[in-house]
Amino acid sequence: MVTPSASQPASTAAAGKPPVFQVADAAAVAQARQQLDAHTVEMMAWHFHPSTGCPFWLDYATSLSFDPLKEVTCYDDLKKFPPFEDEWLRGGPVRRWVPKGMADKPMFVFETGGTTGVPKSRVNHRDFRTDYEMFSDTLPEEYFPRGANWLMLGPSGPRRLRLSIEHLAQHRGGICFCVDLDPRWVIKLIQKGWMEHLEAYKQHCIDQAITILEAGHDIRCMFTTPKLLESLALALEKKGTTIRKAGITGIFSGGTEFTPQWTRFAVEELLDGAYMTPTYGNTLMGLAASRPVVPADGYTIAYYAPQPRAVIEVVDFDNTNEVVPYGGTGRVRLTTLTHETFIPGFLERDEGERELPYAKYPWDGISGVRPFRALAASTTVGVY
Amino acid sequence: MHLPAYRFGKPYESLERDTLVHFLTGEKIAEVSQVGGAIVGRDLQKAGQARAALLAIDPEEIVERLQTAGNLYAHGTLTVGDTKQSPDDFVKQQSATTGLPESLCRANMQKNMFVLANMDRMLDALSRGLSPEILWKGYGTEHRGVVVSYQAQSPVLGLVLPSNSPGVHTLWLPVIALGVGLVMKPGSQEPWTPYRMTAAMIEAGIPAEAISLYPGPTDVGAGILNTCRRSMIFGSAKTVEQYRANPGVQVHGPGFSKIILGDDMVDDWEQHLDVMAESVAINSGRGCINASAIYASRHTKEIAAALSERLGPIDVKPPQDPESKLAAFTIPGAAKAIWGQIETGLKASGVSHMTAPYGDRLVEGERCGWLRPVVAHCTSPEPEIARAEYMFPFVSVVECSQATMLEKIGPTLVCTAMTENPAFQEELVNSTAIDRLNFGPIPTTKLDWLQPHEGNIIDFLYRSRALQVAVEKTAAVS
């Protein structure tokens, strides 16, 4: 079995060494927890009030043995809910997920999955904008300068990411160029074993990216996935140039294949000095930023959810209401608490190690994120 | 012990490592750095330097250094990874992670050494006497006075190597002597041969920048196959099917090797029992050249019974026992799953399990399992088990008329045919189902290294093409 932690523990807590990052102090952790508790109560009041909640949750509440309006007084009380089943998100009517409190607002629907069968849907009014505006505040200005133009080289179509990156660019005063990429087709190519087609499709995307980068648009920031970043860097190297020389100073990327070794390889050999920030996210949660990834920390990649809007917990594989000790390994349990979406205790298809709270994000983090072992064999990752 | 990756000679320690453990005890044997496919893609942009480093040395000198490397590989103490490794260490480590008995590890070592020691003769045979200078320069004048040109199709050969059969390494040993570099993904359980061979070659003076070793997950293999213009992969029938139409990939999968007894000699079958037993069981039946079926028109039940009497009693012994003949299946549950498939096959109509009287075939250990030899008898070629091949001594003895034999045998890597009937011999020679053909009592596992195996490696790496030189320049060419 390949273990990122075999020689260089992915989790600082697991290594038994003093952390090289600034751990949040107890007061900050307690304050963040109070905010989370208060936010939870506020969200219950919104999602379960007949005048503001969505039809799904108002209907669901009638089957519960407790009253969420009265009996959820802190975050931990959300354990009273049975685990959220993402299957509920498949199929319509989509309006059952729109809170009555925003029924007159323009709505987007974003999809996840859907290579075969009905995809899961999440309605959005402006959650994606809020998430990416908050994320924007974490980006270092030196590498992601305000006003710079962006390239979105990642999944497009009915996905949240495409619009989010465009909004991020606009929010920072730039304009976003995009390349079409259909991940459902990519997964089908892999499943069919059509590897030549897969390579050709990847090359098709990279060719378009290089064309845009060479077209004089002063693009300095980029979103891309690890696999596409590799391909882009190698294609540029073949042309005698690099990502940095092509003008890119800051890269925002995401995916479970973001291992310490891959990050080290990218930093040492692909980026030529461009800055890269890994993220962990999905359509249901939003976006978790990472603390700085540095050699002294063994290139550990630790993510922190955008609390209190979303919470990531690393829970015991068998008892999913119990978090594991710091440094311990467990499954990702996700809770989303925004006015637009309420998702309590959703067991993600990923696992990782529980990380200590970080000064900038004084709540639990997660490192070593990878596909959940029980589902890993049936999960296709790192495809685009 | 830690085995780093080697990026054209430069050691590279990954932050990710795979731990290899002893198949019986779980004791940690080594850590192996794990790299990703992108490293391969990046390094291969400079693959031309690997060939250039080799071409800077006289080809005859390269062959001499390979012969020295063979000696070092078999007898020397070499620095492998971060540790000194003696031949005994190598044997114990290879046995510990692959489940092969130590005696078989030593036998494979001798085979590799033999190929390197005879490299000059092998090259002469495979190139049909071509001067190696012609491969180095790309063209030259043959001894017949004709200008010939051989164009290298790739500066390196990519290799996606297996975990379960150390015997296959002989196939790539001539590559360096042909002026082509090596880019290898070692098998996850058997990194030992590629690492030790690389250490021996470098110690003998082969340029380190001509060889890369990239241990890692499947995307390393995909990276090699996508980027190297010529590669070899070892895998299952599914792998063979996936790359069948790709001229840049030579696929080595199951061999389905066979022994055929012609009607003119089948009555003397007892004389050939040794050849049959050796073909089935040597090297624990793991090779694609081990026989998985024996075809004859009569006496098949007696042949199967006699083979069962010979092979059936073979039992599991400790790996260090010189008499140990069976390799373990080191993946938990693998032996049991294979036995389940075989049991199903043995229940088919017309199939008899001839080794049943010799005790249980499945032996389960705490961390691994073994399968003792299985001989099946089939009254026709129709049952599925007649076309099966497994990674242990397994054979189906199949009753089939000589007239329909070549129609029925299917793809056959090595065919040993016991016949002196000229008409049948002619049919055998013309059968495109057969790759290597042996006439007479030659075990399927006994290879003549002076002959090509699954295609001539020189034809795979070089393309013979036209190159004309104006008459007044001809003298300069030669």
Interface residues (C-beta under 8 A of the other chain):
Chain A: M1 V2 T3 P4 A6 S7 Q8 G193 M195 E199 E230 A233 L234 E237 K238 T259 P260 Q261 W262 R264 F265 E269 L270 G298 Y299 G382
Chain B: S14 L15 E16 R17 D18 T19 E31 Q34 V35 G36 G37 A38 I39 G41 R42 Q45 P217 D219 A222 N226 Q242
